[in-house]
């Protein structure tokens, strides 16, 4: 296995360095995909890369969304010869030390997608919890199982080979709809999944780029696309 930590980034100047350094402390090279951030945030990335040759930055000219940034990162990671990508958000909400748990699970089962199963505390916004329940309901409808325990947590370790094959066959969400979209499609493709419980924290000073109306609309459309794709498969069509 040749793993790189992939951090999609958009104006998380206060936390991206903490996340990158936590991944480097665990022995991983880091690939940050900047999704058209403001100049001050981009300068922080330049400083990180200048201080450590194992931190690389891919620059996107304009903001395209989290999904677009992650897909750019997958392409860059594959071109650099990596076999696996550890996706971790730039906002430091994840228990970063638990990257070791995901890595250990991946070494035991390298063909699997290793997913963080979020454990929420009292600081989790109720709107986020309700939204996840709705998404997880539709995942159950579209997969016919509860094997996907959470569809939205952006802390995962992907094997690149099935991801690249999937990206060649299907367009997928460009924004906050991406994390669920790719996981359902990998499940349909028969890629095994391993789940690792890990705490998620929400800071009052945290920066969220979730836009309630826009992103909920995109997520709703994504669930509808998956629903009709599921019906097509049940009628004998190819996934």
Buried (B, 14 or more C-beta within 10 A) or exposed (E): EEBBBBBBBBBBBBBBBBBBBBBBEBEBBBBBBBBBBEEEBBEBBEEBBEEBEBBBBBBBEEBBBBBBBBBBBBBBBBEEEBBBBBBBBBBBBBBBEBBEBBBEBBEEEBEBBBBBBBEBEEEBEEEBEEBBEEBBEBBBEBBEEEEBBBBBBBBBBBBBEBBBEBBEEBEBBBBBBBBBBBBBBBBBBEBEBBBBEBEBBBEEEBEEBBEEEEBBEBBBEBBEBBEEBBEEEEEEEEB
